[in-house]
Amino acid sequence: MIERYDEDTGDTILIPEYVTLSYCWGDPLVAKPTCVNNVHIEVTTNLEAALRVLRDTNQTDLLERGLQVMRMGLVYSKARKVLAWVGDEADDSDLTSK
C-alpha cells in the first residue's frame, strides 16, 4: 500500500499498489479460453498470449471495455509499474532492444 495525502480532506489515504498491462486487443471475434482467478473466460488471442507469458478481462462487454479505456490514463499514471505487450515474437521482433 502507498500512503497519499488527500489535499481536499487533509487525510492520509492508503492506495493499493498494482501493475498494469497495455496490449493490443486484436480481433475480438478470435478468442481463446483461459482461466483467471479460477474463472474460465474467453479472451482475444493477444491477451491470452500476454497472460500466458506474464502469468501474473473479458473482451466481449463493449460498455465495460469503453469505461476502462476512459480510465486508462489515470490507471497507468498511478501504477507502480506499467508493462506493455505487443504480441508474440514474429518477423525478428526479438532483435529489438529491451
Backbone as CSV, one residue per row, in Angstrom:
resi,resn,N_x,N_y,N_z,CA_x,CA_y,CA_z,C_x,C_y,C_z
1,MET,0.839,-1.178,0.000,0.000,0.000,0.000,0.888,1.247,0.000
2,ILE,0.413,2.259,-0.679,1.104,3.537,-0.731,0.263,4.559,0.032
3,GLU,0.917,5.344,0.861,0.197,6.399,1.560,0.231,7.665,0.716
4,ARG,-0.927,8.283,0.527,-1.026,9.543,-0.212,-1.787,10.544,0.633
5,TYR,-1.449,11.795,0.475,-2.116,12.880,1.181,-3.229,13.414,0.294
6,ASP,-4.441,13.438,0.806,-5.592,13.967,0.082,-5.692,15.454,0.381
7,GLU,-5.386,16.282,-0.614,-5.378,17.735,-0.419,-6.761,18.290,-0.114
8,ASP,-7.814,17.629,-0.583,-9.173,18.112,-0.343,-9.607,17.910,1.099
9,THR,-9.281,16.750,1.662,-9.745,16.433,3.015,-8.667,16.580,4.069
10,GLY,-7.403,16.571,3.655,-6.303,16.619,4.610,-5.982,15.260,5.203
11,ASP,-6.689,14.235,4.733,-6.483,12.885,5.259,-5.357,12.177,4.525
12,THR,-4.768,11.209,5.188,-3.836,10.298,4.544,-4.646,9.090,4.105
13,ILE,-4.527,8.729,2.842,-5.281,7.589,2.335,-4.314,6.509,1.877
14,LEU,-4.739,5.259,1.987,-3.940,4.124,1.547,-4.424,3.685,0.173
15,ILE,-3.501,3.579,-0.755,-3.829,3.175,-2.117,-3.091,1.878,-2.407
16,PRO,-3.808,0.849,-2.855,-3.125,-0.414,-3.158,-2.194,-0.257,-4.357
17,GLU,-1.048,-0.929,-4.294,-0.144,-0.945,-5.437,-0.645,-1.965,-6.450
18,TYR,-0.443,-1.704,-7.715,-0.839,-2.636,-8.760,0.047,-2.446,-9.967
19,VAL,0.029,-3.413,-10.838,0.772,-3.380,-12.089,-0.252,-3.402,-13.207
20,THR,-0.065,-2.593,-14.239,-0.989,-2.567,-15.365,-0.352,-3.234,-16.578
21,LEU,-1.180,-3.608,-17.514,-0.722,-4.210,-18.760,-1.389,-3.481,-19.914
22,SER,-0.589,-2.988,-20.833,-1.110,-2.375,-22.049,-0.874,-3.364,-23.183
23,TYR,-1.906,-3.637,-23.957,-1.756,-4.588,-25.052,-2.743,-4.237,-26.159
24,CYS,-2.478,-4.744,-27.344,-3.378,-4.562,-28.479,-4.459,-5.634,-28.407
25,TRP,-5.742,-5.228,-28.468,-6.841,-6.188,-28.316,-6.820,-7.284,-29.369
26,GLY,-6.536,-6.937,-30.598,-6.629,-7.917,-31.672,-8.080,-8.094,-32.108
27,ASP,-8.324,-9.095,-32.908,-9.662,-9.354,-33.442,-10.565,-9.889,-32.335
28,PRO,-11.626,-9.154,-31.963,-12.498,-9.612,-30.875,-13.294,-10.864,-31.231
29,LEU,-13.335,-11.232,-32.508,-14.060,-12.432,-32.916,-13.206,-13.697,-32.830
30,VAL,-11.905,-13.508,-32.618,-10.994,-14.646,-32.489,-10.536,-14.692,-31.039
31,ALA,-11.083,-15.646,-30.295,-10.809,-15.706,-28.858,-10.252,-17.063,-28.460
32,LYS,-9.621,-17.078,-27.290,-9.087,-18.315,-26.730,-9.580,-18.443,-25.298
33,PRO,-9.866,-19.665,-24.867,-10.278,-19.845,-23.474,-9.085,-19.701,-22.540
34,THR,-9.321,-19.133,-21.383,-8.285,-19.012,-20.363,-8.957,-19.013,-19.005
35,CYS,-8.176,-19.141,-17.975,-8.713,-19.149,-16.611,-7.998,-18.060,-15.821
36,VAL,-8.767,-17.134,-15.251,-8.224,-16.047,-14.444,-8.936,-16.072,-13.096
37,ASN,-8.170,-16.192,-12.025,-8.744,-16.265,-10.674,-9.810,-17.355,-10.589
38,ASN,-9.512,-18.513,-11.152,-10.410,-19.674,-11.146,-11.718,-19.445,-11.904
39,VAL,-11.757,-18.458,-12.798,-12.918,-18.199,-13.636,-12.513,-18.463,-15.084
40,HIS,-13.269,-19.328,-15.769,-12.969,-19.649,-17.163,-13.647,-18.625,-18.066
41,ILE,-12.842,-17.955,-18.896,-13.341,-16.929,-19.804,-12.651,-17.091,-21.157
42,GLU,-13.191,-16.412,-22.154,-12.542,-16.348,-23.460,-12.022,-14.937,-23.658
43,VAL,-10.795,-14.827,-24.117,-10.160,-13.528,-24.344,-9.535,-13.530,-25.729
44,THR,-9.194,-12.356,-26.217,-8.535,-12.283,-27.517,-7.216,-13.044,-27.452
45,THR,-6.785,-13.515,-28.591,-5.572,-14.319,-28.625,-4.355,-13.541,-28.130
46,ASN,-4.313,-12.248,-28.377,-3.173,-11.455,-27.935,-3.144,-11.335,-26.406
47,LEU,-4.303,-11.120,-25.778,-4.342,-11.057,-24.315,-4.001,-12.412,-23.721
48,GLU,-4.523,-13.480,-24.303,-4.208,-14.816,-23.791,-2.710,-15.063,-23.858
49,ALA,-2.078,-14.642,-24.952,-0.629,-14.820,-25.088,0.114,-14.022,-24.024
50,ALA,-0.322,-12.793,-23.775,0.325,-11.961,-22.752,0.160,-12.587,-21.376
51,LEU,-1.050,-13.006,-21.043,-1.291,-13.618,-19.739,-0.498,-14.913,-19.580
52,ARG,-0.421,-15.676,-20.653,0.337,-16.928,-20.605,1.803,-16.652,-20.318
53,VAL,2.374,-15.649,-20.995,3.787,-15.337,-20.809,4.017,-14.657,-19.458
54,LEU,3.170,-13.732,-19.077,3.363,-12.985,-17.834,2.909,-13.767,-16.607
55,ARG,1.977,-14.659,-16.772,1.394,-15.437,-15.686,0.959,-14.559,-14.522
56,ASP,1.022,-13.443,-14.577,0.596,-12.597,-13.429,-0.876,-12.230,-13.482
57,THR,-9.677,-10.107,-18.913,-10.902,-9.492,-18.685,-11.713,-9.678,-19.941
58,ASN,-12.656,-9.783,-19.608,-13.421,-10.326,-20.738,-13.648,-9.243,-21.781
59,GLN,-13.232,-9.517,-22.996,-13.263,-8.514,-24.058,-14.617,-8.375,-24.750
60,THR,-15.604,-9.141,-24.357,-16.877,-9.101,-25.069,-17.821,-8.010,-24.579
61,ASP,-17.624,-7.470,-23.401,-18.504,-6.442,-22.853,-18.017,-5.071,-23.338
62,LEU,-18.594,-4.578,-24.419,-18.122,-3.337,-25.034,-18.313,-2.133,-24.123
63,LEU,-19.387,-2.093,-23.346,-19.606,-0.979,-22.420,-18.510,-0.956,-21.359
64,GLU,-18.248,-2.104,-20.753,-17.198,-2.184,-19.734,-15.846,-1.817,-20.331
65,ARG,-15.565,-2.328,-21.524,-14.292,-2.023,-22.176,-14.176,-0.521,-22.427
66,GLY,-15.247,0.117,-22.888,-15.223,1.559,-23.126,-14.974,2.354,-21.852
67,LEU,-15.600,1.928,-20.760,-15.385,2.601,-19.472,-13.939,2.451,-19.015
68,GLN,-13.367,1.265,-19.221,-11.975,1.052,-18.822,-11.017,1.882,-19.682
69,VAL,-11.311,2.010,-20.968,-10.464,2.822,-21.845,-10.437,4.275,-21.365
70,MET,-11.588,4.784,-20.933,-11.641,6.169,-20.452,-10.802,6.361,-19.184
71,ARG,-10.582,5.299,-18.434,-9.823,5.393,-17.184,-8.338,5.087,-17.369
72,MET,-7.911,4.709,-18.570,-6.537,4.253,-18.774,-5.474,5.253,-18.318
73,GLY,-5.643,6.506,-18.650,-4.642,7.500,-18.262,-4.454,7.543,-16.759
74,LEU,-5.544,7.561,-16.026,-5.475,7.577,-14.564,-4.868,6.279,-14.046
75,VAL,-5.316,5.159,-14.575,-4.820,3.865,-14.111,-3.316,3.749,-14.339
76,TYR,-2.854,4.072,-15.540,-1.429,3.950,-15.827,-0.603,4.952,-15.019
77,SER,-1.115,6.142,-14.804,-0.337,7.149,-14.087,-0.161,6.810,-12.604
78,LYS,-1.039,5.984,-12.054,-0.960,5.639,-10.634,-0.286,4.284,-10.392
79,ALA,0.038,3.555,-11.448,0.620,2.221,-11.295,2.065,2.298,-10.824
80,ARG,2.457,1.293,-10.052,3.860,1.175,-9.638,4.725,0.863,-10.852
81,LYS,4.187,0.062,-11.781,4.920,-0.325,-12.983,3.902,-0.545,-14.097
82,VAL,4.252,-0.200,-15.339,3.400,-0.446,-16.496,4.140,-1.390,-17.435
83,LEU,3.487,-2.502,-17.781,4.037,-3.454,-18.733,3.319,-3.270,-20.058
84,ALA,4.023,-3.395,-21.150,3.397,-3.297,-22.474,3.647,-4.595,-23.223
85,TRP,2.605,-5.190,-23.773,2.705,-6.428,-24.545,2.307,-6.116,-25.977
86,VAL,3.180,-6.404,-26.926,2.883,-6.116,-28.327,2.654,-7.377,-29.147
87,GLY,2.731,-8.524,-28.517,2.435,-9.773,-29.194,3.583,-10.754,-29.137
88,ASP,3.307,-11.967,-29.607,4.341,-12.994,-29.665,5.449,-12.580,-30.615
89,GLU,6.630,-13.138,-30.398,7.770,-12.872,-31.258,7.432,-13.251,-32.696
90,ALA,7.734,-12.369,-33.626,7.489,-12.618,-35.051,8.363,-11.689,-35.887
91,ASP,8.724,-12.146,-37.047,9.460,-11.320,-38.010,10.690,-10.664,-37.395
92,ASP,11.458,-11.427,-36.623,12.689,-10.949,-35.981,12.453,-9.851,-34.946
93,SER,11.228,-9.761,-34.404,10.965,-8.733,-33.392,11.811,-8.938,-32.138
94,ASP,12.325,-10.149,-31.941,13.174,-10.406,-30.782,14.515,-9.701,-30.894
95,LEU,14.818,-9.135,-32.050,16.072,-8.425,-32.249,16.035,-6.989,-31.743
96,THR,14.838,-6.515,-31.359,14.739,-5.158,-30.842,15.368,-5.073,-29.474
97,SER,15.759,-3.862,-29.073,16.374,-3.699,-27.757,15.315,-3.783,-26.687
98,LYS,15.704,-4.232,-25.527,14.761,-4.376,-24.412,14.878,-3.229,-23.465
